[in-house]
Amino acid sequence: MRLPPSDTWVQLLLITGHRGALGSEPENTLRSFRRAVDDGCDEIELDLRVTADGELVVLHDATVDRTTNGSGAVADLTFAARTLITSSQSEILLSVRRLMPTADTGLILGRTPPIEDVITLCEGAQANWALCGINGLTPEGVADLHAHGLTVTAWPALTQKPSPKQ
């Protein structure tokens, strides 16, 4: 059997982004899918699962154990019970709220502004979660956010540029 010339093989190959740009971006996210396209992938592979209430979710594993802080089979969980929709853009969260009035939504703030601003921004986005950098948060500030009905998620935030490697 004679094989076609090597340039024909290149034309026959499809580059597939497995779960998007797995290894470069968080798997199965829009960011990962966009990165795969930007990196030259011809197609994107993703897995769909069905929740107990019949909703489709994009998730590789049959359980949420590896990719979330929860556990259990996707097929045994309801969509609403497992979903927190986050964005740094209020208008996106407001659109989600119109489409899914009972969804949990979180406003990503990055570095934490004054607590009064966090409350105002979250209220304006109709978000019930505030996702903040830990710098600028105090126990009193978190208590104030809780008193306004907000759940708070915080993470370390870079406060200065890392020193160059020597």
C-alpha positions, 0 to 999 in steps of 0.5 A: 500500500502506498501512503499519500505524500506527507503534506496530504497527511497534514491536510487530513489531521484535525487538531482537537482541543481536549476539554478546551486548552487542557493544561493551559486553562481551567478545563471545560471553561469558555476561557479554555475553549477560546484559548484552544481556538486561539491556539489553532485547534480545529475542533473542541472536545467536551463532555456533557452530563445530565443532572438529576433535574434534567439539565445539561452540564459540561463536565468530564467526570461522572462525579464532581469530586475532582473539579469542585469542593463537593462530592457525588455523581452529577446524575444524582445532583440538581443543577440549582444545588451545584451552580454558582455563576460568577462574573466580574461584570454586573451586566452578565450577572443581571442577565443571568438573574433574568433568565434564572431568578433563583440562581446563586450569582457571585460578583468577582471583585479581585482586590477588595474595595471598601466594604461599603462599595462591595455591598453597593456593587453586589446589590447593583449586580443582584449578586448574593456572593462577593468574591474578593481578594483577601487583602482589605477584608477584616472580620468586621467587614466579612460580618458586615457583608454577611449581615447584608445577605452576602456569602464571601469567598476570598483568596490571596491577592498579589500585592506586589510584583514577584522578585525576578529569579536570580 
